[in-house]
Each structure stands twice: as structure tokens, then as C-alpha cells.
């Protein structure tokens, strides 16, 4: 996600297939005044052709169309790229297509990383926690902590840790009008691999409103039945997402939960009763039923059972695992948008403008029929 490979592809050949090769833009169809990627992919196997659902985006990474939320988010960033490319072209009419495309790409990636690091991650990890651990900084200027000794890689712990988000996915996707009136509800699992529904019956307009009006599922570590047992909708008879998530940790050879507590300098449970200090009783009782000793507890079972930290959604063990990777990404990337240790770095003035970017700005500019939105779209609008 950080390098926006869902938008720009994993290699040059895939990217060039979807470029207009003019003005630094992606190819686009225009529907109701909004740009859409050309249709033609085979991936949207839950489309209902008899209901007119024929659109399936021809994009560099087919996986961007698996989950409906990811498919809509792809559209926003795709449109953002073309908008930035047009602005750059108007400012620099002598630039050729290649320069416009890659300059726009660099700016859009910087915008998105600003959103992830200073909006999304603080929402789930807590702003002060990230500051304390130097994953982010409270500055409008550059951050020069690039470390050439670090390998720019993704830890397996981070990948497995993202399974936590399964616990807050709602089984029903709510559609609203622009005034906030609920107009429809759809089974989330029936929207998987079904991009064709978006331009029909004002579906994308309703879903877009829902993405900043509908709350997530409660942070109770209970997976919605549909999301847990029928995640691919009609494509499968049954599934068990939580068991699959636990098995991912085992298949990857990750140490047990208690070991990660030790690595993170957190109190280690000597017996099951110790767990009651940082887990609900019902979760501890379930651990006693399913594990022979406290040192057998799987990492996924452990971090999805902890109480969340103050002003955060994650418990301390998961927070430690995720923050380590978040910090590592920035320090291992020579071309990270916040540092000035390479010739193409953003200037102080450019970085200042990048730091004003928010998810609400993206949705307002590139979403469908969004007139008003709360300033911080990862949180529900409050009074006033």
C-alpha cells in the first residue's frame, strides 16, 4: 500500500498498459462526469451480467478489485493521479508525458503516506504512542532518519497483524444519500469481486457516503458472522476466517504470544490467571479451554484478545509489532517523502503542502457526489 502498487502496478509493463501515454495520465472512461479505468478485466466473477453489471476494471493489480472498499479507494487514488498530472501539465507545459507521470506518481504516493502515517495509524495506534516510539514526528519540516543499514522489507508479523481488521469489518454495507439518509443496505460479502455494481443504481454514490458515515463493527474482537463464515459470498459454501488467520501465524512459523510480549518488553504471563490483567475474563476462559499452557497461545489469538490501549484500537502487543514495521519502513526508505537526503527530495514548501492532505480531502475531491464531510474521515462526525 505504501508505494501504491494497487494503482501503479508491480512492474513497468503492467503500468504502461493502463497509461494514456499523453499528459502523464492513466487511460480513462468518463461516466457521469467522473473518470473510471477502462473495463475489460476477467476478475469480477461475482458481477451479475443479467442485471447490467458488466464493468470490471482493467488495472495493473487485479487484487485491487477483490474487496469493495479497496476497489472504491483505488478509484479515488486513480482519479487523484490524473488530477495531479493535469495540474502539473498546466504549470509545466514543456514537460513530456514521462516526466508528468512520474512526478504525479511521486506526489500522490507522498499524499497517501501522509494519510496513512498521520491519520490512519494514529487512529488505531494512538498519536502519542506513535510519537513516543518515533514512528511519526510533530513537525511540518523534514525528518532525516534514513538508515542505509536497514533492509526495506515487510515483516511477517505486520502482515499477520493486519488480520486484526477482520474483527471490525461490518457484515452489512450501508448506502446513504448526500444528506445522510440511509437508502439501502447490502451484504458486504456479496460485493466481493463485483465492481460491475458500482456505476448502477447510484451504488458508488451511496457506498462513498457510507464509508465516512457508517461506523465499524464494535471493537469486541468478535468477527461478524458473514465476514467470518462466508467471506467470499456465493463463491464459497463456508469458511472460517479467524481459524485461517491463526493458521497464517503458524504456517509462517511465528513464535507464541508470550514470546512477543517478552520481545516488546511487556509483562509475560506465567499462567493463565495472569492474562486477566490485560484480557477480558471470557477470552481467558476460552484460552484455558483451547491451550494446554499459556506458552502455547498463538500470536493472533493473543493480540486479538487484549484490551485496547488508551486512545487506540490495538492492544499493546499488536501495537508494538505494527509500530516496529511502520518505523522501519520510513527509516529504510532512502526516497521517503519526509526526508531530504536525496536529490529529488521535496522542498520545505512542498512538504508543507503535502502535510495538509487528509483522507477527507481525497474523498471530497475524488469521491462521487460528496458535498460535505467531517474533517477527519476515519472518525465519525460528532456534534458540531
Secondary structure as the mmCIF struct_conf table of DSSP 4:
data_model
#
loop_
_struct_conf.conf_type_id
_struct_conf.id
_struct_conf.beg_label_comp_id
_struct_conf.beg_label_asym_id
_struct_conf.beg_label_seq_id
_struct_conf.end_label_comp_id
_struct_conf.end_label_asym_id
_struct_conf.end_label_seq_id
TURN_TY1_P TURN_TY1_P1 UNK A 2 UNK A 3
HELX_RH_AL_P HELX_RH_AL_P1 UNK A 5 UNK A 8
BEND BEND1 UNK A 10 UNK A 11
HELX_RH_AL_P HELX_RH_AL_P2 UNK A 12 UNK A 17
TURN_TY1_P TURN_TY1_P2 UNK A 18 UNK A 18
STRN STRN1 UNK A 19 UNK A 19
BEND BEND2 UNK A 21 UNK A 22
TURN_TY1_P TURN_TY1_P3 UNK A 23 UNK A 24
HELX_LH_PP_P HELX_LH_PP_P1 UNK A 25 UNK A 25
STRN STRN2 UNK A 26 UNK A 26
HELX_LH_PP_P HELX_LH_PP_P2 UNK A 27 UNK A 27
STRN STRN3 UNK A 29 UNK A 31
TURN_TY1_P TURN_TY1_P4 UNK A 32 UNK A 33
STRN STRN4 UNK A 34 UNK A 36
HELX_LH_PP_P HELX_LH_PP_P3 UNK A 37 UNK A 38
STRN STRN5 UNK A 39 UNK A 39
BEND BEND3 UNK A 42 UNK A 42
TURN_TY1_P TURN_TY1_P5 UNK A 45 UNK A 46
HELX_RH_3T_P HELX_RH_3T_P1 UNK A 49 UNK A 51
TURN_TY1_P TURN_TY1_P6 UNK A 52 UNK A 52
STRN STRN6 UNK A 57 UNK A 57
BEND BEND4 UNK A 60 UNK A 60
HELX_RH_3T_P HELX_RH_3T_P2 UNK A 62 UNK A 65
BEND BEND5 UNK A 66 UNK A 67
HELX_RH_AL_P HELX_RH_AL_P3 UNK A 68 UNK A 91
TURN_TY1_P TURN_TY1_P7 UNK A 93 UNK A 94
HELX_RH_AL_P HELX_RH_AL_P4 UNK A 97 UNK A 115
HELX_RH_PI_P HELX_RH_PI_P1 UNK A 116 UNK A 120
HELX_RH_AL_P HELX_RH_AL_P5 UNK A 121 UNK A 125
HELX_RH_AL_P HELX_RH_AL_P6 UNK A 127 UNK A 132
TURN_TY1_P TURN_TY1_P8 UNK A 133 UNK A 134
BEND BEND6 UNK A 135 UNK A 136
BEND BEND7 UNK A 138 UNK A 138
BEND BEND8 UNK A 140 UNK A 141
TURN_TY1_P TURN_TY1_P9 UNK A 148 UNK A 149
BEND BEND9 UNK A 150 UNK A 150
HELX_RH_AL_P HELX_RH_AL_P7 UNK A 156 UNK A 161
HELX_RH_3T_P HELX_RH_3T_P3 UNK A 162 UNK A 168
BEND BEND10 UNK A 171 UNK A 171
STRN STRN7 UNK A 172 UNK A 176
TURN_TY1_P TURN_TY1_P10 UNK A 178 UNK A 179
BEND BEND11 UNK A 180 UNK A 180
STRN STRN8 UNK A 182 UNK A 187
HELX_RH_3T_P HELX_RH_3T_P4 UNK A 188 UNK A 191
TURN_TY1_P TURN_TY1_P11 UNK A 192 UNK A 193
HELX_RH_3T_P HELX_RH_3T_P5 UNK A 195 UNK A 197
TURN_TY1_P TURN_TY1_P12 UNK A 198 UNK A 199
BEND BEND12 UNK A 200 UNK A 200
TURN_TY1_P TURN_TY1_P13 UNK A 201 UNK A 202
HELX_RH_AL_P HELX_RH_AL_P8 UNK A 203 UNK A 213
BEND BEND13 UNK A 214 UNK A 214
HELX_LH_PP_P HELX_LH_PP_P4 UNK A 215 UNK A 218
BEND BEND14 UNK A 219 UNK A 221
HELX_RH_AL_P HELX_RH_AL_P9 UNK A 225 UNK A 229
TURN_TY1_P TURN_TY1_P14 UNK A 231 UNK A 232
HELX_RH_3T_P HELX_RH_3T_P6 UNK A 233 UNK A 235
BEND BEND15 UNK A 237 UNK A 237
HELX_RH_AL_P HELX_RH_AL_P10 UNK A 241 UNK A 251
TURN_TY1_P TURN_TY1_P15 UNK A 252 UNK A 253
HELX_LH_PP_P HELX_LH_PP_P5 UNK A 254 UNK A 256
HELX_RH_AL_P HELX_RH_AL_P11 UNK A 257 UNK A 263
TURN_TY1_P TURN_TY1_P16 UNK A 264 UNK A 265
HELX_LH_PP_P HELX_LH_PP_P6 UNK A 267 UNK A 269
BEND BEND16 UNK A 270 UNK A 271
HELX_RH_3T_P HELX_RH_3T_P7 UNK A 272 UNK A 277
TURN_TY1_P TURN_TY1_P17 UNK A 278 UNK A 278
STRN STRN9 UNK A 279 UNK A 279
HELX_RH_AL_P HELX_RH_AL_P12 UNK A 281 UNK A 290
BEND BEND17 UNK A 292 UNK A 293
HELX_RH_3T_P HELX_RH_3T_P8 UNK A 294 UNK A 296
HELX_RH_AL_P HELX_RH_AL_P13 UNK A 299 UNK A 303
TURN_TY1_P TURN_TY1_P18 UNK A 304 UNK A 305
STRN STRN10 UNK A 306 UNK A 306
HELX_LH_PP_P HELX_LH_PP_P7 UNK A 307 UNK A 309
TURN_TY1_P TURN_TY1_P19 UNK A 310 UNK A 311
BEND BEND18 UNK A 313 UNK A 314
HELX_RH_AL_P HELX_RH_AL_P14 UNK A 316 UNK A 332
TURN_TY1_P TURN_TY1_P20 UNK A 334 UNK A 335
TURN_TY1_P TURN_TY1_P21 UNK A 337 UNK A 338
BEND BEND19 UNK A 342 UNK A 342
TURN_TY1_P TURN_TY1_P22 UNK A 343 UNK A 344
HELX_LH_PP_P HELX_LH_PP_P8 UNK A 345 UNK A 347
HELX_RH_AL_P HELX_RH_AL_P15 UNK A 348 UNK A 354
TURN_TY1_P TURN_TY1_P23 UNK A 355 UNK A 356
HELX_RH_AL_P HELX_RH_AL_P16 UNK A 359 UNK A 366
BEND BEND20 UNK A 367 UNK A 369
BEND BEND21 UNK A 375 UNK A 376
TURN_TY1_P TURN_TY1_P24 UNK A 377 UNK A 378
BEND BEND22 UNK A 379 UNK A 379
#
